[in-house]
Each structure stands twice: as C-alpha cells, then as structure tokens.
Amino acid sequence: MRSAVLLSLVISVLAGPACWALDPNNVAVQELARDQWRKEIRVPDILDMKTLKCDLHMHTIFSDGDVWPTVRVDEAWRQGLDVIAITDHIEGHPDKEHVGGKHNPAYEIALPRARELDILLVHAAEMSRDMPPGHFNALFVKDANALDKKDFMKAVKEAVGQGGFILWNHPGWKSQQPEKTLWWDDHEELYKKGWLNGIEVFNSNEWYPIALEWCVTKNVTVLADSDMHDVVSEAYDLSQRNRPMTLVFARERSLDAVREALFAGRTAAWFGDQLAGKKEYLEALLKESITVHPPHFIDDKGRRYIEITNRSDIPFALQGEDAAWKDSVRLPSCGTNMIRITGEPASIKVKVTNLHVGLDQDLVTQIPIPAGK
C-alpha cells in the first residue's frame, strides 16, 4: 500500500502540477492553444504626426470574402494595425441569400469588437464596375446602402456627398487592364471633379509603378492595401514580412485625423521591403529611423569606419552616390551595419533603392556624418 502511494506521488510530480487536479472528463492541452498577443510594428512618428498602420481594403462574407467581420478586427489587432476598413462590394454579393442583401451589417457587426481592441474602424464600401472605370472604395461613408445605384457617377456623387474619400483600387489589375495600365476619360472626369482622392499603388501582391507616378504628378494620395478575401495569415508569410499597409501620418489617433490626413495626401505605401510615396514623407521616415554614429576607427589611409543603426522595422537599401562613399549596404530592420567613407565629409549623398518616389525614381538624400576621432 505504501509503495503504491509513493509511486502515485512520483508520477504526479513528474507529470506536473496539472495532474494534482486532473479531471478525467476534460483536460485542456495548453500547448495546442495559440497565444493571443499583438505584434508591435516599429515605425517612427514623423513631422510632428503620428504614424498609423492601416489596411483600407478588405472583404468579409457580406460580399465575396470568406470570413466573419470580427475576424478582420482580430487579425488587424494581432498583426499590429491601427486602422482598417471593411470594403464589401455593393454589387458583388454572392452570399446575400444567406446573410441578406444590405450593405452596412459588416461594419455594424465589427464595430463593437473594434472598440474593444482599440482598432479604428472606417465605415466603407466598394463600388465595382467593368473597366472603365474599374473598382473604387468609398471610405468614411455614413450609409453604404445609398451607394447602391446603377449609374456609377451617381453612386460616387452620393459617396462624396456623405463626406467619402474615393479610392481607385488595383488600377493595373490584369483582369481589367491586361496589356497596359491606362488612365481613362472616366478617371480624368473623376479627377477634375475632385472625386478621385487616392489610388492604390499596391494591391494584394501587385505593385503599379505607373500609379505612383500619377499620384505624384496629380497630387493624389498613395495607398497600399491587402484586398484580403480569405484569412490574412494564409495569404502572407507573416513570419518574414508584415502584411501590406498604408502608413498614414495623422495629427492624432482618431478617425477624423485619419480622414484629414488621407485627403491631405500624408501617406506612404509599405509592401514587402518596399515603400512608395511622396519624397518628403519617405525622407522623413528614413531620417527618423536611423542613427549614424561617429567614426569608431580611422585606418592608416584616413578612411573612417561608421556604424548606422536602424531603429525601425522598415529595412533600407543604401547606395552611395558621391566620392566619399560609392558602395551599397542594407540596413536590416532593427539592426546595424557599417560603412567606410573617404575623407571627412559633413554628409554623404545616398540613393535608397527600396524607397520609391516616382516612376523609375528612388529617394536620393543627404545623410549627415557626425564628427569623430
């Protein structure tokens, strides 16, 4: 009897504390559970603005997506976003016999969960037409049902009347522009009316350099979005890269401030290791992200060895553009690399080959070099 008791005690100790209160009817296997935690994406605030991480184009089962609206909120929270828009199609609604044909329920269902997780949820919808004009998101609308109009221009006018921000989705989508990404008369009409406020330069896994050029030359807002229909983690390898997003530089963390920033064009598109946008914002992101240290060593030829630290999750690919430094180096996210410069320049001219400011045009800027030994 004593041996049996000792044996039971030894087994219990080896198995761990859970065995002391083992319920033979129901035992949780904790190692199979997924921890619920938020990834923090490290991107600096710039120009006295807050940098908000946004995905403003996603779908749910209330159009042609595969997930319930609250799933979009939970994904956004876990993956480090601040702002999302559920942009279910007004026209494409294959599941309406199961979930109804109205256009506001996805927003209404997602909103309580968004408030719980402190995710800013934009009320939005997608207006989908053949090319031209193509597909457009209306962000910050008040009633998506009122956008359900046969005439496209009347639908856009209604969205604009509600205070909506109008975004041209995936302009180079091969299904609609298989040979060349064109700016049609319809887009020119929208632009002249002031009804074309933004363009996706990146959508899902497609990058449209010509759209960036339009944004820069026409002063239209740059965006990148996932256009997600299924589960985000099934579409992107999140262990290697963040999901695509629009960085919005807002005066504060609020929906009103996000709307104001979008209309003002204070954004950058981030996809993979690439950023695209207007020079002033990409340059500010670079300079707020990196620290150039004083030279720690000078060799017998007078060459200075300098470490550069990147404090952000955005990698930077630097190419020297002057006599003092002509090499190239990659600054990994939250990492440090070293360069060797000739002479004692106050700054060096660099091209950042993964920061795009126009068609076939990368950011070129000066990086100050602190005095050293």
ABEGO torsion letter per residue (X at the ends): XAAAAAAAAAAAAAAEAAAAABBAABBBBAAABBBBBBBBBBBBBBGGBBBBBBBABBBBAABABABBAAAAAAAAAAAGBABBBBBBBAABBAAAAAAEABAAAAAAAAAAAAAAAGBBBBBBBBBBBBOOAEBBBBBGBABAAAABBABAAAAAAAAAAAGBBBBBBGAABAAABAABBBBBAAAAAAAAAGABABBBABBGABBBAAAAAAAAAAGBBBBBBAGBABBAAAABBAAABBBBBBBBBBABBBAAAAAAAAAAGBBBBBBEABBBEBAAAAAAAAAAABBBBBBABBBAAGBBBBBBBBABABBBBBBBABAABABBBBBBBGBBBBBBBBEBBABBBBBBAABBAEBGBBBBBBBBBBBBX
